[in-house]
Amino acid sequence: MQPVEINAGTWYLRSLRADERITDVPALSHLQVDDPTTYVTAAQRGWESETRFVWAICIPTTGELIALIGITTDGSSGRLWGEARDGYDEALDAAIGPVTRFAEGALGLPVGEPLSRGIY
C-alpha cells in the first residue's frame, strides 16, 4: 500500500520523508529516535508490507514534523501508538480520531486499546 495522507483539522498527516525536498531526520532526533534515517526507511517498508503505518503529524504551513502517530498490526486488530515533541501533545490528540477511523474503515483493523505513548 502507498502511504495515505490525512487531514486532522489543524494538523496535516503524511508519511515520513528523508529526501532532497523534505527531511524528518532532525525532528525524529528530537523525539529520541536513535537512527532516524533507518527509522524512515523502516516506516516506508511498513506501509509496503501493510504491517505498520506511520504518519508524521506536521504543521501545515511548514511541513515540520511535530509528532508521530502509527498503527501496528497485531493479528486482526491494530495497536495505536504515538509521541509528540514538547509542547505539541494537542496535535497528537487531534490525530487519534482520524487515524483510528482510517485503521478501522480503510484497513479493517479495529483499534481497541487507547493510545500507547512512545515510538515503535
C-alpha positions, -999 to 999 in steps of 0.1 A, spaced: 0 0 0 11 35 -7 11 60 22 -21 78 28 -22 115 38 -48 125 64 -62 159 73 -66 161 111 -82 195 114 -54 219 122 -28 193 115 -16 175 84 -5 138 85 19 124 59 44 96 55 79 101 69 104 115 45 142 119 42 149 132 7 162 163 -11 129 182 -6 119 173 29 137 155 57 122 144 90 156 133 103 163 163 126 128 162 141 130 125 147 162 131 167 141 155 189 118 125 195 148 104 207 148 81 176 183 65 177 188 62 139 163 85 122 173 76 86 168 39 92 136 47 110 122 65 79 132 35 57 116 10 81 84 32 81 83 30 43 87 -8 44 58 -10 69 35 7 45 46 -16 17 40 -47 38 9 -33 54 22 -42 89 30 -8 103 15 26 93 34 57 104 25 93 100 44 125 106 20 150 123 30 183 107 24 220 108 6 225 75 23 258 66 59 244 70 56 206 68 76 204 100 72 171 119 60 178 155 47 143 164 44 108 152 14 85 152 11 50 140 -8 18 138 10 -15 141 -10 -46 131 -15 -72 158 -32 -101 142 -67 -90 132 -65 -57 151 -43 -26 153 -23 -10 181 -23 28 181 8 45 193 24 80 191 47 105 206 48 143 204 76 168 207 75 191 237 45 214 235 27 195 208 5 170 227 -26 187 213 -15 177 177 -11 141 188 -45 141 205 -61 156 174 -47 128 152 -61 99 172 -96 101 158 -87 104 121 -61 77 123 -84 53 142 -111 59 116 -86 51 88 -74 19 105 -110 7 111 -126 19 79 -99 15 53 -78 -13 68 -104 -32 86 -83 -31 118 -103 -24 150 -83 -3 175 -95 -13 209 -67 -1 232 -61 36 239 -31 53 225 3 39 237 29 66 242 62 60 226 78 54 192 76 19 177 
